[in-house]
């Protein structure tokens, strides 16, 4: 167990470091440095200004020095300066992250509830037709673009029925609808994996034994099947963090909400590379940490997982 | 998005494999009806491809210049999807936008599947060190959301279909690599692979003759599903304004333009969006079908 934890933590740190290095190298591979790219949108950027700004932000130093000083800064929690606002990247992100966390966090909870409810309904539904209809919902959910669902709901609720505003006004619906839109998109992969896992568990002999002993279907589902199927859904829930972020950006745009989404779009539009770099690192770190957490909880739910990995395969040879 | 494709197999549903459809193809020519029942999904997809290749066949109206007098017409026989703020026929813009969207999505799939498959093959067969390196690389790719990988490329270069396609493609490398690695590990432990190696088969021969034919099914299925995921990702990024610049009809851009007229013309956003939903569902259905056809 101790070895397992140490291995996972080590891997997580390695992945974050590699992600940082990859982003750094990608930025270096650009034909120009971030300052020149940022100023290239101006009609006539003075070469002297560019040189001065490069010196100020440290882009004139040798690569290895830049790499190490940025890495040291990261360890102190310093993500550098945003070129477009002259403020620290951390403060620009910190200003808006709260609203995104509320949206993304609630959407995640709603998505999990929705997925479990859907799978429970599909497993316990009496009629074959109803069951089939429920089973077709996740593939449908996953095919609907987030922005389109948001716009259609806005169209119906704000324009046709007039029960909500086109812009966020602090009312219940103006928060609930974006959360629902994001949650529907997010619930599909969780429901699909949970469903598959439930079917695998249901095929096991212990379920037949329970049924033979007279347990009711819903008792079996909630007390036994769901419990055994949960670990698989937990792993996929960790992986949806990336989807959650992309979905948040689009949802925030559709519903004109302030948040990380707006910041990302702004950073990309004005080509503020340090800010984009900071955002990428932040999400990579968030993704890695959530999945580390999932990896650490997983053996508590299913102890077999620790012995399941036999290590990397050997080369193909006789 | 990555999640969507990764668990494509999960959506196969609970329907117990019907022996009639799963059995190996027999030598006798099968009826057209049976073929249709199994592969009907190819027909609407072929129509979509025809939209992309020969848009002129399906609509006589100009997608770029409209008739100003005809602006904001509701859907009718002459304008099935209505007209927009410049009097352009929305249906014709959707048809003409297909090639843009499909080409970008196709480029993304090509990059993702080729690089991902090679990475997965190397990870599964070239030894422990190669596997560790390849899988850490995949972890990094997975850790940065697909959406952001595409955005970094767009930031660094300029918005456009090429950088968008490459960005979305890079993001889908990881799932192909993981799928191929898992499948290779499953196949290589089988006796026939051991037998081939024991009787002197070389690395590439065994790979080509014995391993690749057995993993091609799931890869093709993922390719179909990934095309749908790429269409979704690309229309999402197009909606945000990182795809082709405005006069070009592109599915995501169409919806983003229609968004400004949400309160006067519902058809500008709703109908092109339905086309996207249908296209993605069709590719997912194709993926499921391929998965069934190649099940061993």
Interface residues (C-beta under 8 A of the other chain):
Chain A: X11 X14 X15 X16 X18 X19 X22 X23 X26 X27 X30 X37 X135 X138 X139 X140 X142 X143 X144 X145 X146 X147 X148 X151 X152 X154 X155 X158 X159 X166 X188 X189 X192 X193 X195 X196 X199 X236 X239 X240 X241 X242 X243 X245 X246 X249 X250 X253 X254 X264 X265 X267 X268 X271 X273 X276 X279 X280 X283 X284 X287 X288 X311 X312 X313 X314 X315 X316 X317 X318
Chain B: X1 X2 X3 X4 X6 X7 X9 X10 X11 X12 X13 X14 X124 X125 X126 X127 X128 X130 X131 X132 X135 X136 X137 X139 X140 X142 X143 X144 X145 X146 X147 X148 X151 X152 X154 X155 X156 X185 X188 X194 X197 X198 X200 X203 X206 X207 X228 X232 X235 X236 X239 X240 X242 X252 X255 X256 X259 X262 X263 X266 X269 X270 X273 X276 X277 X280 X281 X284
